[in-house]
């Protein structure tokens, strides 16, 4: 797991994390322009979601509570540019994500592995 992916997964362990927070982190960590940051953020979140390390959902931006509606896309189809780089989404909801128990375990294992490598070098 590269440092940016690890950071986005870690962010999901703290509380619900918004797509815009993920976008800003990717843009800053990798020094990307907005277009490249959207694509990189989309790729990372898609990989984390497809690997069952995060749960994605659309939520009320004030309460961060899930706000599902009829006809909503599901899974990685939620990861759209207009939900990553603006707080004014197309329908007044934000893309949020949380780390899953599997994601937390994978992150813990990643940290342990890197800590052990660091202590033996």
QUIJOSUL-V941123 format. One record per residue. N is the residue number from 1. RES is the residue in three letters. SS is DSSP state (H for helix, E for strand, - for the rest). PSI is psi in whole degrees, 0 to 359 (* if undefined). OMEGA is omega in degrees with one decimal (NA if undefined). Layout:
n=N res=RES ss=SS psi=PSI omega=OMEGA
n=N res=RES ss=SS psi=PSI omega=OMEGA
This chain:
n=1 res=UNK ss=- psi=128 omega=179.8
n=2 res=UNK ss=- psi=164 omega=-175.3
n=3 res=UNK ss=H psi=324 omega=-179.3
n=4 res=UNK ss=H psi=317 omega=177.5
n=5 res=UNK ss=H psi=317 omega=178.1
n=6 res=UNK ss=H psi=318 omega=180.0
n=7 res=UNK ss=H psi=317 omega=179.0
n=8 res=UNK ss=H psi=321 omega=176.4
n=9 res=UNK ss=H psi=316 omega=178.1
n=10 res=UNK ss=H psi=317 omega=179.3
n=11 res=UNK ss=H psi=324 omega=179.4
n=12 res=UNK ss=H psi=347 omega=177.8
n=13 res=UNK ss=H psi=340 omega=-175.4
n=14 res=UNK ss=H psi=318 omega=177.9
n=15 res=UNK ss=- psi=186 omega=176.8
n=16 res=UNK ss=- psi=132 omega=-178.1
n=17 res=UNK ss=E psi=136 omega=-177.9
n=18 res=UNK ss=E psi=157 omega=175.7
n=19 res=UNK ss=H psi=323 omega=-179.7
n=20 res=UNK ss=H psi=325 omega=175.2
n=21 res=UNK ss=H psi=318 omega=178.1
n=22 res=UNK ss=H psi=314 omega=178.8
n=23 res=UNK ss=H psi=311 omega=-179.0
n=24 res=UNK ss=H psi=322 omega=178.6
n=25 res=UNK ss=H psi=313 omega=179.2
n=26 res=UNK ss=H psi=313 omega=-179.1
n=27 res=UNK ss=H psi=315 omega=-177.9
n=28 res=UNK ss=H psi=314 omega=-176.7
n=29 res=UNK ss=H psi=325 omega=-175.0
n=30 res=UNK ss=H psi=3 omega=177.0
n=31 res=UNK ss=- psi=55 omega=-176.8
n=32 res=UNK ss=- psi=156 omega=170.7
n=33 res=UNK ss=- psi=172 omega=-173.4
n=34 res=UNK ss=H psi=315 omega=-177.6
n=35 res=UNK ss=H psi=314 omega=179.3
n=36 res=UNK ss=H psi=323 omega=179.6
n=37 res=UNK ss=H psi=322 omega=176.8
n=38 res=UNK ss=H psi=312 omega=-178.6
n=39 res=UNK ss=H psi=318 omega=179.6
n=40 res=UNK ss=H psi=317 omega=178.4
n=41 res=UNK ss=H psi=316 omega=178.5
n=42 res=UNK ss=H psi=316 omega=-179.5
n=43 res=UNK ss=H psi=316 omega=-179.2
n=44 res=UNK ss=H psi=311 omega=-178.7
n=45 res=UNK ss=H psi=324 omega=177.1
n=46 res=UNK ss=H psi=315 omega=179.2
n=47 res=UNK ss=H psi=314 omega=-179.7
n=48 res=UNK ss=H psi=318 omega=179.5
n=49 res=UNK ss=H psi=315 omega=179.6
n=50 res=UNK ss=H psi=335 omega=177.8
n=51 res=UNK ss=- psi=9 omega=179.4
n=52 res=UNK ss=- psi=30 omega=178.9
n=53 res=UNK ss=- psi=342 omega=175.5
n=54 res=UNK ss=E psi=154 omega=170.3
n=55 res=UNK ss=E psi=131 omega=178.5
n=56 res=UNK ss=E psi=144 omega=175.0
n=57 res=UNK ss=E psi=158 omega=174.2
n=58 res=UNK ss=E psi=138 omega=-171.8
n=59 res=UNK ss=E psi=161 omega=171.5
n=60 res=UNK ss=E psi=126 omega=-176.4
n=61 res=UNK ss=- psi=346 omega=-179.2
n=62 res=UNK ss=- psi=324 omega=-177.6
n=63 res=UNK ss=- psi=343 omega=-174.7
n=64 res=UNK ss=- psi=16 omega=176.5
n=65 res=UNK ss=- psi=142 omega=176.8
n=66 res=UNK ss=E psi=141 omega=-178.6
n=67 res=UNK ss=- psi=67 omega=-178.5
n=68 res=UNK ss=- psi=147 omega=178.6
n=69 res=UNK ss=- psi=155 omega=177.2
n=70 res=UNK ss=- psi=137 omega=177.2
n=71 res=UNK ss=- psi=1 omega=177.9
n=72 res=UNK ss=- psi=144 omega=170.2
n=73 res=UNK ss=- psi=168 omega=179.5
n=74 res=UNK ss=- psi=165 omega=175.1
n=75 res=UNK ss=H psi=222 omega=-174.9
n=76 res=UNK ss=H psi=347 omega=175.3
n=77 res=UNK ss=H psi=345 omega=176.0
n=78 res=UNK ss=H psi=339 omega=-174.3
n=79 res=UNK ss=- psi=92 omega=-179.4
n=80 res=UNK ss=- psi=153 omega=-178.8
n=81 res=UNK ss=H psi=318 omega=-177.2
n=82 res=UNK ss=H psi=351 omega=174.5
n=83 res=UNK ss=H psi=356 omega=-178.8
n=84 res=UNK ss=H psi=323 omega=-172.1
n=85 res=UNK ss=- psi=16 omega=173.3
n=86 res=UNK ss=- psi=147 omega=176.6
n=87 res=UNK ss=- psi=347 omega=177.7
n=88 res=UNK ss=- psi=81 omega=-179.2
n=89 res=UNK ss=- psi=175 omega=-176.2
n=90 res=UNK ss=- psi=344 omega=-176.6
n=91 res=UNK ss=- psi=28 omega=177.9
n=92 res=UNK ss=- psi=24 omega=173.2
n=93 res=UNK ss=E psi=156 omega=178.2
n=94 res=UNK ss=E psi=150 omega=168.6
n=95 res=UNK ss=E psi=123 omega=176.7
n=96 res=UNK ss=E psi=160 omega=174.2
n=97 res=UNK ss=E psi=154 omega=175.7
n=98 res=UNK ss=E psi=147 omega=172.0
n=99 res=UNK ss=E psi=140 omega=175.8
n=100 res=UNK ss=- psi=168 omega=173.6
n=101 res=UNK ss=H psi=321 omega=177.6
n=102 res=UNK ss=H psi=317 omega=178.4
n=103 res=UNK ss=H psi=319 omega=177.8
n=104 res=UNK ss=H psi=318 omega=179.0
n=105 res=UNK ss=H psi=316 omega=179.1
n=106 res=UNK ss=H psi=321 omega=178.6
n=107 res=UNK ss=H psi=317 omega=177.7
n=108 res=UNK ss=H psi=316 omega=178.2
n=109 res=UNK ss=H psi=320 omega=179.0
n=110 res=UNK ss=H psi=315 omega=179.2
n=111 res=UNK ss=H psi=316 omega=-179.7
n=112 res=UNK ss=H psi=314 omega=179.9
n=113 res=UNK ss=H psi=316 omega=-178.3
n=114 res=UNK ss=H psi=328 omega=176.4
n=115 res=UNK ss=H psi=317 omega=179.4
n=116 res=UNK ss=H psi=320 omega=177.7
n=117 res=UNK ss=H psi=320 omega=-179.8
n=118 res=UNK ss=H psi=326 omega=-177.7
n=119 res=UNK ss=H psi=344 omega=-179.3
n=120 res=UNK ss=H psi=355 omega=-177.5
n=121 res=UNK ss=- psi=* omega=NA
